Amino acid sequence: MGTKVESYYQQLAELIVETIPEEWIEVKFYGQEDEGHRKVFFYYLSKETNEWVYNMTIPEKFQVSEEKFDALKRELSFCVGDLKIAYQEEFGESWISFQMVLQHTGKFNIAFYYEKNPFDPLLTQIAWQYEHFGSVSEEGSFYNDLLNEYLEEKEKGNRYPFLEPMKKE
């Protein structure tokens, strides 16, 4: 029998799969919990369109009821919180953020990060999206200003591994 942490990996994967209303190839998931704030989002690669889909666009794109989607989103968020507690109990240390890449075959990779995130949740997501996809889907000067703030930090030589794509194994 697996550990409590492993059972939360399975639960996360099941909730993600339940949220996606079409066939998919890969999921890139980001979770963060620090000082009582939790940020959870994912993108999946659609098998049909071969394009990345942001999880928050699912209700509108696929006519999924907001109630059902919100319930799954809450469950996913609670699961991340429970994973953090179980991880700390099992390993004696507490991560601040993690990334998980899930393949449609069931294989997955997960990486935990212990560095404090200096960015607010919106900038974190914009920077993560930029690092993974090379662009920001949101348009407008506000989003570009946030991205530029992140890029200026990188130009100073600062690295943020928790935002960068995971190394392929």
C-alpha positions in Angstrom: 0.0 0.0 0.0 1.2 3.5 -0.9 1.8 6.4 1.4 -0.6 9.1 2.3 1.3 11.5 0.0 1.0 9.1 -2.9 -2.7 8.8 -2.3 -3.0 12.6 -2.7 -1.0 12.4 -6.0 -3.6 10.0 -7.2 -6.5 12.1 -5.9 -5.0 15.2 -7.6 -4.7 13.4 -10.9 -8.3 12.0 -10.7 -9.7 15.5 -10.0 -7.8 17.0 -12.9 -9.0 14.3 -15.2 -12.5 14.7 -14.0 -12.3 18.5 -14.7 -11.2 18.1 -18.3 -14.2 17.6 -20.6 -12.3 16.2 -23.7 -9.5 13.9 -24.6 -6.1 15.2 -23.7 -2.4 14.4 -24.1 -0.7 16.2 -21.2 -1.4 18.4 -18.2 0.8 21.0 -16.6 -0.3 21.8 -13.1 0.9 24.4 -10.6 0.0 24.5 -6.9 1.2 26.9 -4.3 0.4 27.4 -0.6 2.2 29.9 1.5 1.1 31.9 4.5 -2.5 30.8 4.1 -2.7 31.7 0.4 -3.3 29.0 -2.1 -3.0 29.2 -5.9 -3.9 26.3 -8.1 -4.2 26.2 -11.9 -3.4 23.9 -14.8 -3.2 23.8 -18.6 -3.9 20.7 -20.7 -3.0 19.9 -24.2 -6.1 19.0 -26.1 -5.9 15.9 -28.2 -8.5 17.3 -30.7 -7.0 20.8 -31.3 -3.4 20.2 -30.2 -3.6 23.5 -28.3 -3.1 24.3 -24.6 -6.3 25.0 -22.7 -6.3 27.0 -19.4 -8.5 25.2 -16.8 -10.4 28.4 -16.0 -11.7 28.6 -19.6 -13.4 25.2 -19.4 -16.9 26.3 -18.4 -17.2 28.8 -21.2 -15.5 26.7 -23.9 -17.4 23.5 -23.1 -20.7 24.6 -21.6 -19.8 23.0 -18.3 -22.0 24.3 -15.4 -20.2 26.8 -13.2 -21.5 25.0 -10.1 -19.9 21.7 -11.2 -16.7 23.4 -12.2 -16.4 25.4 -9.0 -17.0 22.3 -6.9 -14.2 20.5 -8.7 -11.9 23.5 -8.4 -12.6 23.7 -4.7 -11.9 19.9 -4.3 -8.6 20.4 -6.2 -7.6 23.3 -3.9 -8.5 21.4 -0.8 -6.5 18.4 -2.1 -3.5 20.6 -2.5 -3.8 21.7 1.1 -4.2 18.1 2.3 -1.2 17.1 0.3 0.9 19.8 1.9 0.0 18.6 5.4 0.6 14.9 4.5 3.9 15.9 2.9 5.1 17.7 6.0 4.0 14.8 8.2 5.8 12.3 6.0 9.0 14.2 5.1 9.3 16.7 8.0 9.5 19.7 5.7 7.0 21.9 3.9 7.1 22.9 0.3 5.8 26.3 -0.9 4.9 25.3 -4.4 5.0 22.4 -6.8 4.5 21.5 -10.4 3.2 18.3 -11.8 3.2 17.1 -15.4 0.6 14.4 -16.0 0.5 12.3 -19.2 -2.7 10.7 -20.6 -1.0 7.3 -20.1 -1.1 7.9 -16.3 2.7 8.7 -15.9 3.5 11.8 -14.0 6.4 13.8 -12.7 6.3 16.1 -9.7 8.7 18.6 -8.4 8.5 20.5 -5.1 10.0 23.9 -4.4 10.9 25.3 -1.0 11.9 28.9 -2.0 9.6 31.7 -1.0 7.8 33.2 -4.0 8.4 37.0 -4.2 5.5 37.5 -6.6 1.8 38.0 -6.1 -0.5 35.2 -7.4 -1.4 36.9 -10.7 2.2 37.7 -11.6 3.2 34.2 -10.6 0.7 32.8 -13.1 1.7 35.2 -15.9 5.4 34.4 -15.4 4.6 30.6 -15.2 2.6 30.8 -18.4 5.4 32.8 -20.1 8.0 30.3 -19.1 6.0 27.3 -20.2 4.4 28.6 -23.4 6.5 31.6 -24.4 3.6 34.0 -24.3 0.8 35.4 -22.2 -2.7 34.7 -23.4 -4.2 37.8 -21.6 -3.7 40.9 -23.6 -3.4 44.5 -22.4 -0.9 46.8 -20.9 -1.6 45.6 -17.3 -0.6 42.0 -18.1 2.4 43.2 -20.2 3.5 45.4 -17.3 3.4 42.4 -14.9 5.3 40.3 -17.4 7.9 43.0 -17.8 8.3 43.2 -14.0 9.1 39.5 -14.0 11.5 39.8 -17.0 13.3 42.7 -15.3 14.0 40.4 -12.3 15.3 37.7 -14.6 17.6 40.3 -16.4 19.1 41.1 -13.0 20.2 37.4 -12.8 17.4 36.2 -10.5 16.2 32.7 -11.2 12.8 31.3 -10.1 12.9 27.5 -10.7 9.3 27.1 -9.4 8.2 29.0 -12.5 10.4 27.2 -15.1 9.3 24.0 -16.9 10.4 20.9 -15.1 13.4 19.0 -16.4 12.4 16.1 -18.6 13.5 12.7 -17.1 
